[in-house]
């Protein structure tokens, strides 16, 4: 069954247009939304001017300023669902525009302004029966047809219905579908907005955690540097004490060697004296001095291994292993983590008493 091409469903049908228009009414001014249309967090729409009026009514302080625009944050309740809307520093101008609703309004106004089609355009003629108008709808084939096609033609065994009935039904279905699509798009737009906010929150939280992580590792590095300085000072003190003792012994031995050398030189000169009487006058004293010098006990020498500094060896393997196990702790609050890191750092700097390379008692005291 074929019919003349060029039939275009009229969007301007009164019933369908009324259903569509109901979806485009602002709950404040009860008029069709005026641009720009803003979408609230609860997914309801308002004219921006109406949203501004509701905001100023909820915030009388702004009215006292004599301004018709809002330049900073505030809050008001949605007139449709009473959901509280919290505005940022941009105020009403921070709400997103609903471009989809604005486009639908433009299309609606364009279709509403079109003139009604002529009577000839409203009634198409059947191609098989040229004198018959298309006045019924074949439910089985889902195509418009004429009465003769139902009685004698291809649709005589099909189920049919009056054309206006099907026309109104499908117009109503299309209008309802448009309304559902608009509502669905509003929800999708809200989800997109929420996910964009999630992305921003992720970036902010990541930046904050990076700063905290840097601070904690800098704290650890400071503790390590401080402890290293303390250990180096202890090693330097022990080095100085040992050097002072050994150098003192060197001075004592040097003084003894110098005195002994002078005494040997005097004794040799005395032995070269040819006169016996003169020699005997000096020999007794020299013999006593040589005997005394040979019996002098020196302060002794450093004990074996005295020069070793191995007692200042530091074992860092267990600390390095502990540092390698540092990892994130999901669920731990920032303050708790800060305290934990500081405590760990302090424990690491002090260490168990038996592991501290303290100077052995008695070393450096002579």
Number of C-alpha atoms within 10 A of each C-alpha: 14 11 19 10 7 8 11 8 10 16 18 18 15 12 14 20 18 14 17 22 17 13 18 23 17 20 17 16 13 10 13 16 25 18 16 16 23 27 22 24 22 16 20 18 24 29 24 21 20 18 24 19 17 17 23 21 13 15 14 10 10 17 16 9 8 8 10 12 15 18 15 13 14 19 17 19 16 21 16 13 10 10 14 14 15 14 19 15 12 13 18 25 19 15 17 17 19 21 14 14 23 18 11 15 19 12 13 17 12 11 15 16 10 11 8 12 9 8 8 8 12 14 13 21 20 22 16 15 16 11 10 17 17 22 17 20 25 21 14 11 13 10 14 21 30 27 19 17 21 18 12 10 15 12 21 14 12 14 13 21 13 12 18 12 12 17 14 15 13 13 20 18 13 16 21 16 13 16 18 13 12 17 16 13 16 22 16 13 18 18 14 12 14 13 12 12 12 12 12 12 12 12 12 11 12 12 12 11 13 11 11 15 14 11 13 17 13 12 15 20 13 13 18 16 12 12 16 13 12 13 16 12 12 15 19 11 14 19 14 11 15 18 14 15 16 15 11 13 17 13 11 15 16 12 12 14 12 11 13 16 12 11 16 14 11 12 18 11 10 16 13 9 13 9 8 10 10 11 14 13 10 14 16 10 12 16 12 11 16 14 11 10 14 10 9 9 7 10 10 9 12 12 7 7 8 11 12 8 11 9 11 17 10 11 11 9 9 9 12 10 10 11 11 9 9 9 7 9 8 6 6 9 9 11 9 10 15 15 11 12 17 16 12 12 20 15 11 16 18 12 12 9 8 7 10 15 16 14 14 10 7 7 12 16 9 8
